[in-house]
Amino acid sequence: MSNVFEDLENNWENLSSVSIFKDKEPLDHRYLPEKLVHREDQIRQIARYWVDVLSDVTPSNVTLYGKTGTGKTAASKFAREQLLEIANKKKVFVRVEHIRCTDYTTEYQVIAEICNRLGRTVPNRGWTKAEVVNTFRDTFRLRNTYGKKLQLIVILDEIDILLDKDGDGILYTLTRTDNVSVLCISNYLDFKNLIKSRVKSSLNDKEIVFPPYGANQLSDILSERAELSFQDDVLDDDVIPLCSAMAAKEEGDARYALDLLKSAGEIAFDEESKKVTSEHVRKAKDTIEHNKVIEIISTLPLQQQRVLEAILNLTKQGEEISSGKLYDEYKEISKKDAVTYRRIFDFINELELLGIISTNTISRGRGKGRTNIIKLQCDETLLETTLYTI
């Protein structure tokens, strides 16, 4: 058998003259362009709060709010690169460390990771919290070759995940350490409900809100990335406007817009089409939504999966699904492992936020009160297949 990678590489070279793509990287949401369009104001706000560090003064703590795909992470990384560039010119000893709280979900893990990045070896487990914190704080005795002390800015991306799992100890430790500033990134305006009063006082942060992108703004973003990613004249004129309009309906999510455009290009390439068309965009939308539903359902906690199974069963029976009927069906599925009726309402709210179900409160008439009616918002067959293959 010939080498499959060599065959693919040769095939790619043979198709290079009609290839859809020049470079796929700019269509990845993690790609950092030279210019971040429609986020200039937010970048300037971050810079205004960070500029003190260039005078060896610990800058303000900052929090970035906004829904997924509104440019929070990209703006913080863009500001970081510009800060490090000027700090290097001014011989200021600054480090900016970006921590994904989906990867480091406890205070110990975060502090250990920062220590390791700063050259202080700390094991992933086995030390006491005090040993890790003392090693971290000891780092700030270091000076660079110009006699400047280290100033550290820690970016905690999706901090609500860490706070929900491990509490607010990480913020208390960082905000009570000299020469350390924190930039928190959250998709939720109410994430501070997870923080105790004394920690909020230490944090004393400056807040920056990232509004959703509009269709025209998304079109500008896609146009810039498309110029870097696609060969000339391979996109039909309606492709970028369609991707932008679809993403605008998804709460202005630039990640979704980029995924749509990239997937449309890949589908066109697989079909050996010389053009990316609106039909390729629609196929991409179906594929992305299909994969998104599978991912969401597969990663839900067991009890929420049981609630979905109960909704599916009642839907297949043609039942109008009230919360009472749902709870009865859920108890039948869960047997002796059922949660309380009140807890079911939390699950319903969370599933609605994920877009898998919808709820509608209706009045039963005078003296009969009001009832929540629940409806499935994803494909029944896809839900059934996913639930029963987990």
LUMVO-925168 format. One record per atom (N, C-alpha, C, O): z, x, y; residue in one letter. Coordinates in pm, whole numbers, plus 50000, padded with zeros to 5 digits. Layout:
! LUMVO-925168
ZXYA/...
//
This chain:
! LUMVO-925168
500005008549879M/500005000050000M/500005008850125M/500785018350134M/499135005850219S/499105013550344S/500325010450429S/501005000450407S/500605018950525N/501745017050613N/501495005150705N/500555005050783N/502364994950694V/502144982550769V/502214984850919V/501504978250996V/503074994150962F/503184996951105F/501915003651158F/501465000851269F/501355012451074E/500115019051114E/498985008851124E/498155009551214E/498964999251029D/497934988851033D/498044980451159D/497054977351225D/499304976851192L/499524968851313L/499144976451438L/498554970851531L/499484989351441E/499164997551557E/497654998651574E/497144997851685E/496945000551462N/495495001451468N/494884988251514N/493934987851592N/495464977251461N/494974964051500N/495184961751650N/494324956151718N/496344966351700W/496624964951844W/495604972751926W/495114967852028W/495284984851880E/494304993051953E/492924986451952E/492184987152050E/492594980051839N/491294973351831N/491214961351925N/490154957851977N/492404955051947L/492454943352034L/492744946752179L/492794937952265L/492954959652207S/493414963552340S/492464959352451S/492884956552563S/491194958852418S/490224955252522S/490324940552561S/489904936652670S/490894932252472V/491044918052504V/492524914052505V/492854902252498V/493394923852513S/494824921052506S/495274912552624S/494784913952736S/496234903652596I/496824895252700I/497744903452789I/497744901952911I/498534912152727F/499604919152797F/499234933452837F/498474940252768F/499794937652951K/499834951752988K/501184957552946K/501254968452889K/502254950052975D/503614954752949D/504544942552947D/504664935453047D/505194940152833K/506054928352821K/507404930052890K/508064920052921K/507824942252914E/509184944652964E/509524936853091E/510624931353099E/508624936053191P/508984928653312P/509254913653290P/509794907053378P/508874908353173L/509154894253143L/510504892353075L/510904881053047L/511214903253049D/512574902452995D/513544900153110D/513454906853213D/514484890653094H/515394887553205H/516304899253240H/516904899453347H/516414909053148R/517264920753177R/516534931353259R/517144940953307R/515234929753274Y/514444939353353Y/514864938553499Y/515004927653555Y/515054950053561L/515454950553701L/514274955053786L/513914966853785L/513664945953861P/512484949553940P/512884957654064P/514054958554099P/511874963354129E/512134971154250E/512594962254365E/513284966754455E/512194949454360K/512604939954463K/513034927054394K/512334921954307K/514194921854433L/514724909654372L/514494898154471L/515294895854561L/513384891054453V/512994880854551V/513954868954547V/514444865054441V/514194863454664H/515024851554683H/516504853654648H/517254844054629H/516904866254641R/518324869154625R/518764880054723R/519804886454706R/517944882154827E/518264892554926E/519584889454997E/520384898555021E/519824876755031D/521054873255104D/522294876155019D/523284881455069D/522234872554891Q/523384874854803Q/523634889854781Q/524784894154774Q/522564897554772I/522714912054755I/523364918154880I/524214926954869I/522964913354997R/523574918355122R/525054914655128R/525854922555178R/525414902855080Q/526814898955080Q/527644908154989Q/528734912455026Q/527104911054870I/527794920354779I/527954933854849I/529034939754847I/526874938654911A/526914951654979A/527944951655091A/528644961555111A/528054940455165R/529024939755274R/530454941355222R/531304947255289R/530714936055102Y/532064937155046Y/532294950654978Y/533444954954963Y/531214957354938W/531354970254870W/531254982254963W/531614993354924W/530784980355086V/530454991655171V/531665000555201V/531505012455228V/532884994755197D/534085002755226D/534245014655132D/534865024655169D/533695013555012V/533875024254914V/533225037154961V/533625047954919V/532235036155049L/531565048155100L/532475055855196L/532195067455230L/533555049355240S/534555056055324S/535815059255243S/536885061355301S/535675059555110D/536805062255018D/537895051655028D/539075054655007D/537515039455061V/538435028155066V/538075018554952V/536915014954936V/539085014454874T/538815005154765T/538274992054821T/538914985854905T/537074987754774P/536464975654832P/537134962854785P/537974962954695P/536744951854846S/537274938754810S/536824934854668S/535774939154621S/537644926654603N/537214920354478N/536254909054512N/536404902354615N/535274906854425V/534214897154451V/534014888454327V/534174893254215V/533674875754348T/533294866954238T/531944860654268T/531724855254377T/531034861354170L/529724855054181L/529704842454093L/530004843053974L/529364831154155Y/529264818654082Y/527804814154077Y/527024817154167Y/527454807053971G/526124801253962G/525774798353818G/526304804553727G/524874788853798K/524464785253663K/523664796453599K/523234805753668K/523474795653469T/522684805453396T/521284806653458T/520654796653491T/520824819253472G/519474821553521G/519304820553670G/518184818653719G/520414821953746T/520294821353892T/520364835153956T/520464836254079T/520324845753877G/520194859253931G/521484866553959G/521474876654029G/522614861653907K/523914867953936K/523984882253881K/524324891553953K/523664883753753T/523734897053691T/522724906553754T/523044918053783T/521504901553775A/520464910053834A/520854914653974A/520644926254009A/521434905654054A/521844909354191A/522944919754189A/522934929154269A/523914918254097S/525014927954090S/524494941654046S/524954951954096S/523544941853953K/522974954553908K/522114960954016K/522094973154032K/521404952554090F/520574957454200F/521464963954308F/521164974754357F/522554956954342A/523484962554440A/524114975354389A/524314984854465A/524424975654259R/525004987854199R/524064999754215R/524495010554255R/522784997854184E/521845009054192E/521725014254334E/521655026354357E/521715005154431Q/521595009454570Q/522875016254618Q/522825025854695Q/524025011354572L/525295017654609L/525385031854552L/525765041154623L/525045033354426L/525135046554363L/524165056454427L/524445068354436L/523025051454471E/522045060154539E/522625065854669E/522525077854693E/523225057254752I/523765061954879I/525045069854859I/525335079154934I/525835066054756A/527075073454728A/526775087654686A/527505096954721A/525705089354611N/525315102754569N/524915111354689N/525235123254694N/524225105354785K/523825112654905K/525045116554987K/525085127355047K/526055107854990K/527245110255071K/528335117754996K/529415120355050K/528065121354869K/529025128854786K/530305120854762K/531385126654748K/530195107554757V/531345098954729V/531435097054578V/530425094954512V/532655097754523F/532885097154379F/533075082454338F/534185077354335F/531945075854307V/531965061554274V/531355059354136V/530335065254102V/531995050754057R/531415046053932R/531405030753935R/532365024453980R/530325024853887V/530225010253875V/529895007253729V/528795010453683V/530825001253658E/530664998753515E/530474983853489E/531324975653525E/529364980453424H/529044966553391H/529534963653250H/529124970253154H/530414953753237I/530994949953108I/530554935653074I/530834926353149I/529884934152961R/529524920652913R/530704915052834R/531054920352728R/531294904552884C/532484898952819C/532154891152694C/533054886352625C/530864889852662T/530474884652531T/530614895552425T/530764892552306T/530574908252466D/530684919552374D/532114924952366D/532544929752261D/532844924152476Y/534224929352484Y/535104917552525Y/535154913852642Y/535804911852428T/536444898752449T/537964899452460T/538624889052466T/538534911652464T/539974912952486T/540224923752591T/539374932252617T/541414923152651E/541774933152750E/541724947152690E/541214956452753E/542244948652569Y/542234961752503Y/540804967152493Y/540544978652529Y/539884958752444Q/538504963152425Q/537854967352557Q/537134977252563Q/538114959652663V/537514962752793V/538034976052847V/537254984752887V/539364977652847I/539954990052901I/539535002052818I/539225012652873I/539515000452684A/539105011552597A/537655015452625A/537335027252630A/536785005552643E/535375008352670E/535215015552803E/534435025052812E/535925011252905I/535835017953036I/536315032253025I/535685041453078I/537435034352956C/537945047952936C/536915056852869C/536685068152912C/536285051752764N/535295059652692N/534095063052781N/533555074052773N/533685053552865R/532565056252956R/532945066653061R/532095073953111R/534235067153094L/534705076853193L/535095090153131L/535625098953199L/534855091553001G/535115104352935G/536485105952876G/536865116952836G/537265095052868R/538595095552807R/538545088052676R/538435075752676R/538625094952564T/538455088852432T/539625079852397T/540785084152397T/539305067352367V/540305057552325V/539745050152203V/538605045452208V/540505049052094P/539995042151975P/539855027152000P/540505021552089P/539015020651921N/538785006151937N/540014998051899N/540154986551943N/540895003651820R/542144996951786R/543165007551746R/542825019051719R/544435003351742G/545475012351692G/546465016951796G/547605020151762G/546065017251923W/546995021052029W/547725008652081W/547254997352064W/548845010952144T/549514999952213T/548804997352345T/548045005752393T/549034985552402K/548424982352531K/548874992452637K/548074996752720K/550144996252634A/550665005752733A/549955019152724A/549665025352827A/549675023852602E/548985036652585E/547575036152643E/547125045552709E/546875025052619V/545515023552670V/545525022952822V/544725029752888V/546415014852879V/546475013253025V/546855026353092V/546295029853196V/547825033553035N/548235046353093N/547095056553091N/546915064153186N/546345056752982T/545175065752974T/544145062053080T/543565070853145T/543925049053097F/542985044153199F/543435048453338F/542645053853415F/544685046153370R/545175049353505R/545255064353530R/545135068953643R/545455071953424D/545505086453438D/544145092053481D/544075102753540D/543085084653450T/541725088953487T/541585090653637T/540785098853683T/542345083053713F/542175083053859F/542855095053928F/542845096254050F/543425103853847R/543905116553903R/542755126453918R/542885136653987R/541625123453853L/540475132453859L/539885132654000L/539935122754073L/539315143954035R/538555145254160R/537215151654128R/537095159254032R/536225148454209N/534915154754185N/534905168654249N/535915173254302N/533755175154243T/533675188954294T/533865189754444T/534065200654498T/533805178454512Y/534015178154658Y/535435173754693Y/535745171054810Y/536305172954590G/537695169454615G/537935154554635G/539025150554677G/536925146154606K/537055131654625K/537625125154499K/537235128754388K/538555115654516K/539075108054404K/538075097454358K/537235092754436K/538185093854230L/537305083754174L/537585069854232L/538735065654240L/536535062954272Q/536595048754306Q/535775041354199Q/534615044554174Q/536405031354137L/535765024254026L/535575009454060L/536505002754104L/534355004654039I/534074990354048I/533714985453908I/532794990653845I/534424975453860V/534184969853726V/533524956153740V/534094947153802V/532334954653685I/531644941753683I/531984934953550I/531614939953443I/532664923653557L/533034916053437L/532104903953427L/532324893653492L/531054905353346D/530014895153336D/530424884453235D/530824887653124D/530314871753274E/530774860353195E/532264861553163E/532684860453048E/533024863853267I/534454866253251I/535194854353192I/536244856153131I/534664842253209D/535354830453156D/535514831253005D/536474825752951D/534584837952936I/534684839452790I/535904847852755I/536664844452664I/536104858852827L/537234867752803L/538554860652838L/539524861452762L/538584853952952L/539814847052995L/540204836152897L/541384834352867L/539214828752848D/539484817852755D/540054823052624D/540914816552564D/539584834752580K/540034840152451K/541324848152463K/542174847452375K/541464855852571D/542544865752575D/543464864552696D/544374872652711D/543244854652781G/544124853252897G/543694862253012G/542664868853006G/544534862253118D/544154869153242D/544754883053257D/544784888653367D/545234888853146G/545834902253152G/544894912853206G/545324921953277G/543604911653173I/542634921653219I/542564921953371I/542474932653430I/542584910253434L/542524909853581L/543804915253642L/543774922053745L/544924912353580Y/546184917453631Y/546214932753625Y/546624939353721Y/545764938353512T/545754952953497T/544814959553597T/545184969253663T/543604954353610L/542614960553698L/543004959253844L/542864968753921L/543474947353884T/543794945354026T/545074952354067T/545334954254186T/545894956253970R/547114963754000R/546954978753978R/547944986053973R/545704983353965T/545424997653950T/544765002754078T/543764997154124T/545315013354134D/544755019154257D/543325023654235D/542955028354128D/542515022154340N/541125026854341N/540205018854249N/539125023554214N/540625006954210V/539804998454123V/539494985254193V/540374978754249V/538214981554189S/537764968754241S/537054961154130S/536474967254040S/537104947954136V/536524939654031V/535464930454091V/535674924454196V/534324929354022L/533354919054053L/533234910153930L/532774914553824L/533634897553943C/533584887953833C/532304879653844C/531884875953954C/531704876753729I/530534867953724I/530854856353631I/531274858353517I/530644844053681S/530944832253600S/529904821353623S/529384819753733S/529624813953516N/528734802353527N/529484789953573N/528874779653600N/530824790953582Y/531634779053607Y/532484780553733Y/533204790353748Y/532374770653823L/533134771053947L/534634769953923L/535434774454005L/535024763853810D/536444761553785D/537074771953694D/538144769553638D/536434783653678F/536974793353584F/538364798453625F/539124803353541F/538684797253753K/539994802153799K/541154793553749K/542324797153765K/540834782153687N/541884774353623N/542504781953507N/543594778653460N/541784792353461L/542274800553350L/543154812153399L/543624820153319L/543364812953531I/544104824253588I/545434819353647I/545484809353717I/546504826653616K/547824823153670K/547894826353820K/547094834153871K/548844820253887S/548964821554033S/549154836054077S/548544840454174S/550004843454006R/550274857254049R/549024865954038R/548834875254116R/548154862853938V/546924870553921V/545904866554028V/545174875054079V/545844853754061K/544964849254169K/545324856254299K/544454860054377K/546624858054321S/547094864754442S/546634879354444S/546224884354548S/546724886054329S/546274900054321S/544764901154335S/544254910554395S/544054891354278L/542594891654283L/542094890054426L/541294898254473L/542554879754495N/542234877654637N/540754880654665N/540424888754752N/539884873954590D/538464877554589D/537644870654696D/538044860354752D/536494876454724K/535484870554810K/534464863554720K/534024869354621K/534094851254752E/533244843354664E/531814842354717E/531584840354837E/530844843954625I/529434842754659I/528804832954560I/528904834854439I/528154822654612V/527534812454528V/526034814954517V/525364817754617V/525524813954394F/524094815454368F/523514801754335F/523734796754224F/522784795654427P/522214782454399P/521054783454300P/520474794154285P/520724772454233P/519574772654142P/518284775654219P/518164772354337P/517344782054151Y/516034784554212Y/515234771554218Y/515314763254127Y/514454769754325G/513504758854332G/512194762854265G/511984774454232G/511314752954246A/510044755554178A/509214766254251A/508614774854187A/509174765754384N/508404775554460N/508994789654446N/508254799454436N/510324790554446Q/510964803554429Q/510694809154290Q/510414821054275Q/510764800554188L/510454804954051L/509014809554041L/508704819153970L/508124802654111S/506704806454111S/506524820454170S/505724828354119S/507264823654276D/507194837054335D/507684847654237D/507074858254223D/508784844654168I/509344854054070I/508344856553957I/508094867953920I/507784845753903L/506844847053792L/505574854253835L/505014862053758L/505114851653955S/503894858254004S/504074873254010S/503174880753970S/505224877754058E/505494892254066E/505564898453928E/505004909153904E/506274891653835R/506414897053700R/505074896553625R/504744905653549R/504304885853647A/503014884453578A/502064895653617A/501294900553533A/502104899553743E/501224910353789E/501514923353715E/500614931353691E/502784925553680L/503184937553608L/502924936453458L/502714946453391L/502944924153405S/502964922053260S/501614918553199S/501324922553086S/500784911153272F/499544906053213F/498314913553266F/498304918753377F/497294913753181Q/496004918953226Q/495454909853336Q/495864898253348Q/494554915153415D/493984907353526D/493214895153473D/492484895953375D/493404883953542D/492614871753519D/492774865653380D/491864858953332D/493934867853314V/494134861453183V/494954848553194V/494994840653100V/495604846453308L/496404834253326L/495574823653397L/495034826153505L/495474811853336D/494864800653408D/495694797453532D/496894800053535D/495054791753632D/495714789353761D/496944780253751D/497864781353832D/496964771453651D/498074761953643D/499234766753557D/500224759553542D/499124778753500V/500164783553408V/501484786253481V/502524781153441V/501444794353587I/502674797653659I/503284785353725I/504504783453715I/502504776753794P/503104764553848P/503754755753741P/504794749653766P/503154754853622L/503714746553516L/505014752553463L/505994745353445L/505044765653439C/506274772353396C/507374770353499C/508534767853464C/507024771553626S/508004770253734S/508554756053742S/509754754153759S/507674746253729A/508124732153735A/509034728853618A/510044722053634A/508674733653500M/509504731053382M/510874737553396M/511894731453362M/510914749853446A/512184757053463A/513024750953575A/514244750953567A/512364745753679A/513104739153787A/513864727053735A/514964724153782A/513284720153637K/513964708753575K/515144713253489K/516074705553464K/515104725753444E/516214731453366E/517204738253460E/517664749353434E/517534731653569E/518524736153667E/518154749453731E/519034757653760E/516854751553753G/516404763453826G/516664776453753G/517034786353816G/516484776553622D/516824787853537D/515654797753531D/514634794853469D/515804809353594A/514734819353595A/514534825553457A/513424829253422A/515614826653379R/515474831953243R/514544822953161R/513674827753088R/514744809953174Y/513924800353101Y/512474801453145Y/511564800953063Y/512254803053275A/510894804453327A/510204816853269A/509054816253228A/510924827953266L/510374840453212L/510104839153062L/509074843853013L/511024832652990D/510834830552846D/509594821952819D/508824824652727D/509414811652901L/508244803052887L/506944810952904L/506024809952823L/506894818853011L/505674826453041L/505404836852933L/504264838452889L/506444843752890K/506274853952785K/505834847552654K/504904852352589K/506494836552614S/506164829852488S/504754824152491S/504034824752392S/504364818652607A/503004813552621A/501984824652600A/500964822652533A/502254836452657G/501364847852638G/501304852352493G/500234855752443G/502454852352425E/502484856352284E/501724846552196E/501034850652102E/501854833552225I/501114823552148I/499614825352170I/498834824652075I/499214827552295A/497804829952325A/497284842252251A/496174842152197A/498094852752249F/497694865152180F/497544862652030F/496584867051968F/498534855351970D/498464852451827D/497234844251791D/496674845551682D/496814835651885E/495624827451862E/494334834951898E/493234829451888E/494494847651941E/493364856051983E/492564849452096E/491344850552104E/493314842552182S/492694836352300S/492554846752410S/493384855652424S/491504845452488K/491294854552600K/492044849952725K/492144857252823K/492564837752720K/493254831852835K/494574825752791K/494714821052678K/495574825952883V/496804818352864V/496624805252940V/496354805353060V/496784794052870T/496514780952929T/497794772552935T/498834776352883T/497674761053001S/498804751853009S/499204746852871S/500384743952847S/498244745952779E/498574741652642E/499464752052574E/500354748452497E/499224764752601H/500084775252546H/501504774052603H/502484776652533H/501614770252729V/502924768352791V/503674756952722V/504864758052694V/502964745952695R/503604734452630R/504054737952488R/505124733752445R/503254745652418K/503654750352284K/504884759352294K/505784758652211K/504894767852396A/506044776852417A/507314768852444A/508384772252394A/507194758352524K/508344749852554K/508924743752427K/510134743752408K/508054738652340D/508524732652214D/509234743052128D/510274740252069D/508664755152121T/509254765752040T/510614769952093T/511564771452017T/510704771752225I/511964776052287I/513054765552268I/514184768852234I/512704752852291E/513694742252277E/514144740752133E/515324738252106E/513214742352039H/513544741851897H/514554752851862H/515564750151798H/514264765051905N/515154776351876N/516504774951946N/517534778851892N/516464769352068K/517704767652145K/518644757852075K/519844760352065K/518094746652028V/518924736751958V/519524742751832V/520714740851804V/518714750051756I/519224756351633I/520354765951665I/521384766051597I/520174774151769E/521194783951806E/522484777051849E/523574781051808E/522364766651933I/523554759551982I/524314753251866I/525534755051855I/523614745951782I/524274738851671I/524914748751574I/526024746451526I/524224759651546S/524714769451449S/525974776451495S/526784780851414S/526154777451627T/527304784851680T/528444775751725T/529454780551775T/528294762551708L/529374753351744L/530544754851648L/530344758151531L/531784752451696P/532934752151605P/532754741151500P/532034731451522P/533414742751386L/533254733551274L/533514718951313L/532764710051274L/534584716651391Q/534924702751425Q/533824696251510Q/533554684351495Q/533184703851599Q/532094698351679Q/530864695751592Q/530124686151616Q/530634704151493Q/529534701751400Q/529774688751323Q/528834681351296Q/531024686051289R/531334673551219R/531104661451309R/530624651151264R/531454662751438V/531194651951532V/529684649251540V/529254637751541V/528894659851545L/527434658151548L/526924651651420L/526024643251424L/527484655451308E/527084649351180E/527394634351182E/526604626251133E/528544630651239A/528914616551250A/527934609051339A/527514597951307A/527554615151452I/526564609051544I/525224607451473I/524564597151487I/524834617651398L/523564617051324L/523584605651223L/522624598051214L/524684604451147N/524774593851045N/524654579951110N/523914571451060N/525384577851220L/525344564851287L/523974562051349L/523524550651351L/523324572651400T/521984571151456T/520994566751348T/520184557751371T/521074572951232K/520174569551122K/520404555351071K/519494548951018K/521634550451089Q/521954536751048Q/521544526551153Q/521664514451132Q/521044531351267G/520644522551375G/521804516551450G/521644506251517G/522964522851441E/524184517651504E/524214521051653E/523764531751694E/524774511851733E/525154515351870E/526454523351859E/527434518551802E/526444535451913I/527564544751886I/528584544151998I/528374549952105I/529664537351975S/530804537652066S/531734548852022S/531614553851910S/532654552852110S/533584563652074S/534474559551957S/534844567951875S/534804546551948G/535624541851836G/534894543151703G/535454548051605G/533614538651699K/532824539851576K/532614554551540K/532664558251423K/532384562751642L/532194577051618L/533434583151554L/533324591051460L/534604579451604Y/535824585251549Y/536034580951404Y/536464588951320Y/535734568451374D/535884563851236D/534954571451141D/535364575551032D/533704573551184E/532744580851101E/533154595551090E/533034601550983E/533614601251200Y/534074615251200Y/535244617151103Y/535274627051029Y/536204607751101K/537354608651009K/536904607950865K/537474614650778K/535884599850839E/535364598850702E/534784612150656E/534934615950540E/534114619050748I/533524632050715I/534594642850702I/534524651350613I/535594642450792S/536594653250799S/537724651750699S/538444661350671S/537884639550643K/538974636850549K/540324639850614K/540654634150718K/541084648950554K/542434651750604K/542454662550713K/543524666550760K/541274667250751D/541204678250849D/540734673350985D/540174681151062D/540934660651017A/540454654951142A/541374658251259A/542584659451243A/540774659651378V/541554661451501V/541874647651559V/541464637451504V/542614647451670T/543034634851729T/541864627951801T/540864634151834T/542034614951823Y/541034606851894Y/540814612452035Y/539684612852083Y/541884616652102R/541774622152237R/540944634952238R/540184637352332R/541104643152135R/540354655752128R/538854653252112R/538034661352156R/538504642052050I/537094638752032I/536394637452166I/535224641152179I/537104632252267F/536504630852400F/536134644452458F/535104645652524F/536964654652434D/536624668252479D/535334672952412D/534474678752477D/535214670452281F/534014674552209F/532774667352263F/531714673452279F/532924654452292I/531794646652345I/531334652452479I/530134653952503I/532294655652567N/531944661452697N/531224674752681N/530234677452751N/531714683052589E/531104696252568E/529694694952512E/528784702152554E/529494685752417L/528164683752359L/527194678052462L/526004681052458L/527714669652553E/526854664252658E/526434675252755E/525284675552800E/527354684252788L/527024695452876L/525944704252815L/525124710052886L/525944705352683L/524954713452613L/523614706252602L/522614712252560L/523574693452639G/522324685852637G/521954680452500G/520824675852482G/522874680752404I/522574675952269I/522764660852258I/522064654252181I/523694655452335I/523924640952338I/523974636252483I/524054644352576I/523924623152501S/524164617252633S/525174605952616S/525304600152508S/525894602852723T/526834591852720T/526564582552837T/526114586752944T/526834569852815N/526634559852919N/527764549652910N/527974543552806N/528494547953020T/529604538453021T/529084524653059T/528464522953163T/529354514752973I/528894501153000I/530084491553001I/531114494252940I/529914480553071S/530944470353078S/530664459652973S/529534455152959S/531714455752899R/531574445352798R/531814431352855R/531784421452781R/532044430552984G/532304417553046G/533764415953083G/534604424353050G/534054405253151R/535394402753201R/536414402553087R/536274395352988R/537424410753104G/538514411253007G/538234419652884G/539124421252800G/537034424952870K/536694432552750K/536614447652776K/536394455552684K/536804451452901G/536854465752934G/535494472552933G/534454466052929G/535534485852936R/534334494152941R/534274503152819R/535314506952764R/533054506452776T/532874514252654T/531864525352677T/530854523452746T/532144536952618N/531174547952621N/530194546252506N/530594544952391N/528894546352537I/527844545752435I/527204559652427I/526774565252528I/527144564852306I/526694578652284I/525324578352218I/525094570752124I/524414586852267K/523074587752209K/522714602352183K/523084611252259K/521984604352075L/521504617652040L/520334621352131L/519474613052157L/520314633852180Q/519254638252270Q/518404649652211Q/517644656052283Q/518554652052081C/517704662152016C/517074655751892C/517494645051848C/516084662251837D/515344656951724D/516254655151602D/516964664351563D/516224643251542E/517094640151428E/516844649551310E/517774654751249E/515564651551278T/515214659951163T/515684674251184T/516224680551092T/515484679351306L/515924692951337L/517434694051325L/517944703751268L/518174684151379L/519634684251370L/520084683851225L/520964691451184L/519484674851147E/519884673451006E/519634686350930E/520494691050856E/518444692050949T/518084704450878T/519064715750915T/519524723150829T/519374716851046T/520254727551091T/521674725751038T/522294735350991T/522204713551046L/523574710951000L/523744713850852L/524774719150809L/522734710250774Y/522884711450630Y/522434724950574Y/522454727050453Y/522034734050664T/521714747650620T/522694757950673T/522554769850647T/523704753250749I/524704762450803I/525634767150692I/526554774950716I/
//
